[in-house]
Amino acid sequence: QLAETEDRIAASRRFYNANVRALNTRVESFPSNIVAGMFGFHQEEYFEVGDEQVRSAPPVDFG
């Protein structure tokens, strides 16, 4: 069950980053960059997890 939850989190992270990539491409591309500038859209940052956060899993007590 824990592995399934981790897989769902990873899938959600990939989905989010794919949408950020699409947004960033549109914000940079002509002519959509003109509209993006008019309405205040800007590039977003990808969701990234540092190596230290990945290695240190929280303790789990099933007792």
Distance bins in CASP14 RR format, pairs under 12 A and 6 or more apart:
PFRMAT RR
TARGET T0000
AUTHOR 0000-0000-0000
RMODE 2
METHOD distances of the structure
MODEL  1
1 7 0 0 0 0 0 1 0 0 0 0 0
1 8 0 0 0 0 0 1 0 0 0 0 0
1 60 0 0 0 0 0 1 0 0 0 0 0
1 62 0 0 0 0 1 0 0 0 0 0 0
2 8 0 0 0 0 0 1 0 0 0 0 0
2 9 0 0 0 0 0 1 0 0 0 0 0
2 57 0 0 0 0 1 0 0 0 0 0 0
2 58 0 0 0 0 0 1 0 0 0 0 0
2 59 0 0 0 0 0 1 0 0 0 0 0
2 60 1 0 0 1 0 0 0 0 0 0 0
2 62 0 0 0 0 1 0 0 0 0 0 0
3 9 0 0 0 0 0 1 0 0 0 0 0
3 10 0 0 0 0 0 1 0 0 0 0 0
3 57 0 0 0 0 0 1 0 0 0 0 0
3 60 0 0 0 0 0 1 0 0 0 0 0
4 10 0 0 0 0 0 1 0 0 0 0 0
4 11 0 0 0 0 0 1 0 0 0 0 0
5 11 0 0 0 0 0 1 0 0 0 0 0
5 12 0 0 0 0 0 1 0 0 0 0 0
5 57 0 0 0 0 0 1 0 0 0 0 0
5 58 0 0 0 0 0 1 0 0 0 0 0
5 60 0 0 0 0 0 1 0 0 0 0 0
6 12 0 0 0 0 0 1 0 0 0 0 0
6 13 0 0 0 0 0 1 0 0 0 0 0
6 49 0 0 0 0 0 1 0 0 0 0 0
6 54 0 0 0 0 0 1 0 0 0 0 0
6 57 0 0 0 0 1 0 0 0 0 0 0
6 58 0 0 0 0 0 1 0 0 0 0 0
6 60 0 0 0 0 0 1 0 0 0 0 0
7 13 0 0 0 0 0 1 0 0 0 0 0
7 14 0 0 0 0 0 1 0 0 0 0 0
8 14 0 0 0 0 0 1 0 0 0 0 0
8 15 0 0 0 0 0 1 0 0 0 0 0
9 15 0 0 0 0 0 1 0 0 0 0 0
9 16 0 0 0 0 0 1 0 0 0 0 0
9 47 0 0 0 0 0 1 0 0 0 0 0
9 49 0 0 0 0 1 0 0 0 0 0 0
9 54 0 0 0 0 0 1 0 0 0 0 0
9 57 0 0 0 0 0 1 0 0 0 0 0
10 16 0 0 0 0 0 1 0 0 0 0 0
10 17 0 0 0 0 0 1 0 0 0 0 0
10 47 0 0 0 0 0 1 0 0 0 0 0
10 49 0 0 0 0 1 0 0 0 0 0 0
10 54 0 0 0 0 0 1 0 0 0 0 0
11 17 0 0 0 0 0 1 0 0 0 0 0
11 18 0 0 0 0 0 1 0 0 0 0 0
12 18 0 0 0 0 0 1 0 0 0 0 0
12 19 0 0 0 0 0 1 0 0 0 0 0
12 47 0 0 0 0 1 0 0 0 0 0 0
13 19 0 0 0 0 0 1 0 0 0 0 0
13 20 0 0 0 0 0 1 0 0 0 0 0
13 46 0 0 0 0 1 0 0 0 0 0 0
13 47 1 0 1 0 0 0 0 0 0 0 0
13 48 0 0 0 0 1 0 0 0 0 0 0
13 49 1 0 0 1 0 0 0 0 0 0 0
13 54 0 0 0 0 0 1 0 0 0 0 0
14 20 0 0 0 0 0 1 0 0 0 0 0
14 21 0 0 0 0 0 1 0 0 0 0 0
14 46 0 0 0 0 0 1 0 0 0 0 0
14 47 0 0 0 0 1 0 0 0 0 0 0
14 48 0 0 0 0 0 1 0 0 0 0 0
15 21 0 0 0 0 0 1 0 0 0 0 0
15 22 0 0 0 0 0 1 0 0 0 0 0
15 47 0 0 0 0 0 1 0 0 0 0 0
16 22 0 0 0 0 0 1 0 0 0 0 0
16 23 0 0 0 0 0 1 0 0 0 0 0
16 44 0 0 0 0 1 0 0 0 0 0 0
16 45 0 0 0 0 0 1 0 0 0 0 0
16 46 0 0 0 0 1 0 0 0 0 0 0
16 47 1 0 1 0 0 0 0 0 0 0 0
16 48 0 0 0 0 0 1 0 0 0 0 0
16 49 0 0 0 0 0 1 0 0 0 0 0
17 23 0 0 0 0 0 1 0 0 0 0 0
17 24 0 0 0 0 0 1 0 0 0 0 0
17 44 0 0 0 0 1 0 0 0 0 0 0
17 45 0 0 0 0 1 0 0 0 0 0 0
17 46 1 0 1 0 0 0 0 0 0 0 0
17 47 1 0 0 1 0 0 0 0 0 0 0
17 48 0 0 0 0 1 0 0 0 0 0 0
17 49 0 0 0 0 0 1 0 0 0 0 0
18 24 0 0 0 0 0 1 0 0 0 0 0
18 25 0 0 0 0 0 1 0 0 0 0 0
18 46 0 0 0 0 1 0 0 0 0 0 0
18 47 0 0 0 0 0 1 0 0 0 0 0
19 25 0 0 0 0 0 1 0 0 0 0 0
19 26 0 0 0 0 0 1 0 0 0 0 0
19 44 0 0 0 0 1 0 0 0 0 0 0
19 46 0 0 0 0 0 1 0 0 0 0 0
19 47 0 0 0 0 0 1 0 0 0 0 0
20 26 0 0 0 0 0 1 0 0 0 0 0
20 27 0 0 0 0 0 1 0 0 0 0 0
20 42 0 0 0 0 0 1 0 0 0 0 0
20 43 0 0 0 0 1 0 0 0 0 0 0
20 44 1 0 1 0 0 0 0 0 0 0 0
20 45 1 0 0 1 0 0 0 0 0 0 0
20 46 1 0 1 0 0 0 0 0 0 0 0
20 47 1 0 0 1 0 0 0 0 0 0 0
20 48 0 0 0 0 0 1 0 0 0 0 0
21 27 0 0 0 0 0 1 0 0 0 0 0
21 28 0 0 0 0 0 1 0 0 0 0 0
21 43 0 0 0 0 0 1 0 0 0 0 0
21 44 0 0 0 0 1 0 0 0 0 0 0
21 45 0 0 0 0 0 1 0 0 0 0 0
21 46 1 0 0 1 0 0 0 0 0 0 0
21 47 0 0 0 0 0 1 0 0 0 0 0
22 28 0 0 0 0 0 1 0 0 0 0 0
22 29 0 0 0 0 0 1 0 0 0 0 0
22 32 0 0 0 0 0 1 0 0 0 0 0
22 43 0 0 0 0 0 1 0 0 0 0 0
22 44 0 0 0 0 0 1 0 0 0 0 0
22 46 0 0 0 0 0 1 0 0 0 0 0
23 29 0 0 0 0 0 1 0 0 0 0 0
23 32 0 0 0 0 0 1 0 0 0 0 0
23 33 0 0 0 0 0 1 0 0 0 0 0
23 36 0 0 0 0 1 0 0 0 0 0 0
23 41 1 0 0 1 0 0 0 0 0 0 0
23 42 0 0 0 0 1 0 0 0 0 0 0
23 43 1 0 0 1 0 0 0 0 0 0 0
23 44 1 0 0 1 0 0 0 0 0 0 0
23 45 0 0 0 0 0 1 0 0 0 0 0
23 46 0 0 0 0 0 1 0 0 0 0 0
24 32 0 0 0 0 0 1 0 0 0 0 0
24 33 0 0 0 0 0 1 0 0 0 0 0
24 36 0 0 0 0 0 1 0 0 0 0 0
24 41 0 0 0 0 0 1 0 0 0 0 0
24 42 0 0 0 0 1 0 0 0 0 0 0
24 43 1 0 1 0 0 0 0 0 0 0 0
24 44 1 0 0 1 0 0 0 0 0 0 0
24 45 0 0 0 0 1 0 0 0 0 0 0
24 46 0 0 0 0 1 0 0 0 0 0 0
25 32 0 0 0 0 1 0 0 0 0 0 0
25 33 0 0 0 0 0 1 0 0 0 0 0
25 36 0 0 0 0 0 1 0 0 0 0 0
25 43 0 0 0 0 1 0 0 0 0 0 0
25 44 0 0 0 0 0 1 0 0 0 0 0
26 32 1 0 1 0 0 0 0 0 0 0 0
26 33 1 0 0 1 0 0 0 0 0 0 0
26 34 0 0 0 0 0 1 0 0 0 0 0
26 35 0 0 0 0 1 0 0 0 0 0 0
26 36 1 0 0 1 0 0 0 0 0 0 0
26 37 0 0 0 0 0 1 0 0 0 0 0
26 39 0 0 0 0 0 1 0 0 0 0 0
26 41 0 0 0 0 1 0 0 0 0 0 0
26 42 0 0 0 0 0 1 0 0 0 0 0
26 43 0 0 0 0 1 0 0 0 0 0 0
26 44 0 0 0 0 0 1 0 0 0 0 0
27 33 1 0 0 1 0 0 0 0 0 0 0
27 34 0 0 0 0 0 1 0 0 0 0 0
27 35 0 0 0 0 1 0 0 0 0 0 0
27 36 1 0 1 0 0 0 0 0 0 0 0
27 37 1 0 0 1 0 0 0 0 0 0 0
27 38 0 0 0 0 0 1 0 0 0 0 0
27 39 0 0 0 0 0 1 0 0 0 0 0
27 40 0 0 0 0 1 0 0 0 0 0 0
27 41 1 0 1 0 0 0 0 0 0 0 0
27 42 1 0 0 1 0 0 0 0 0 0 0
27 43 1 0 1 0 0 0 0 0 0 0 0
27 44 0 0 0 0 1 0 0 0 0 0 0
28 34 0 0 0 0 0 1 0 0 0 0 0
28 36 0 0 0 0 1 0 0 0 0 0 0
28 37 0 0 0 0 0 1 0 0 0 0 0
28 41 0 0 0 0 0 1 0 0 0 0 0
28 42 0 0 0 0 0 1 0 0 0 0 0
28 43 1 0 0 1 0 0 0 0 0 0 0
29 35 0 0 0 0 0 1 0 0 0 0 0
29 36 0 0 0 0 1 0 0 0 0 0 0
29 43 0 0 0 0 0 1 0 0 0 0 0
30 36 0 0 0 0 0 1 0 0 0 0 0
30 37 0 0 0 0 0 1 0 0 0 0 0
31 37 0 0 0 0 0 1 0 0 0 0 0
31 38 0 0 0 0 0 1 0 0 0 0 0
32 38 0 0 0 0 0 1 0 0 0 0 0
32 39 0 0 0 0 0 1 0 0 0 0 0
32 41 0 0 0 0 1 0 0 0 0 0 0
33 39 0 0 0 0 0 1 0 0 0 0 0
33 40 0 0 0 0 0 1 0 0 0 0 0
33 41 0 0 0 0 1 0 0 0 0 0 0
33 42 0 0 0 0 0 1 0 0 0 0 0
33 43 0 0 0 0 0 1 0 0 0 0 0
34 40 0 0 0 0 0 1 0 0 0 0 0
34 41 0 0 0 0 0 1 0 0 0 0 0
35 41 1 0 0 1 0 0 0 0 0 0 0
36 42 1 0 0 1 0 0 0 0 0 0 0
36 43 0 0 0 0 1 0 0 0 0 0 0
36 44 0 0 0 0 0 1 0 0 0 0 0
37 43 0 0 0 0 0 1 0 0 0 0 0
47 53 0 0 0 0 0 1 0 0 0 0 0
48 54 0 0 0 0 0 1 0 0 0 0 0
49 55 0 0 0 0 0 1 0 0 0 0 0
49 56 0 0 0 0 0 1 0 0 0 0 0
49 57 0 0 0 0 0 1 0 0 0 0 0
50 56 0 0 0 0 0 1 0 0 0 0 0
END
